[in-house]
Amino acid sequence: MKLISTLLLSLFLVACSEKVQNLGSKKNVDLPLYMGAKNDYVEKNWTPGDKTSWEAQLKSRSKGQDEYTRVE
């Protein structure tokens, strides 16, 4: 009986342990946001590294979220 309870307790403790969750390498942390990703998933009207096109995209996105200016 003591062996079974010890095995159950150890199984319970192993099941409750949590693995370390690291983000991995921290590259490009100190780059400005408008530098962005250079891949196929970025917006078509935005060129990475261009601050004015970044700000234009932010303005156009925020217009779609305003309930007063949104057209249905």
Stockholm file with secondary structure:
# STOCKHOLM 1.0

chainA/1-72         MKLISTLLLSLFLVACSEKVQNLGSKKNVDLPLYMGAKNDYVEKNWTPGDKTSWEAQLKSRSKGQDEYTRVE
#=GR chainA/1-72 SS CHHHHHHHHHHHHHHTCCCCCCCCCCCSTTSCGGGCCCSTTSCTTCCTTCHHHHHHHHHHHHHTTCTTTCCC
#=GC SS_cons        CHHHHHHHHHHHHHHTCCCCCCCCCCCSTTSCGGGCCCSTTSCTTCCTTCHHHHHHHHHHHHHTTCTTTCCC
//
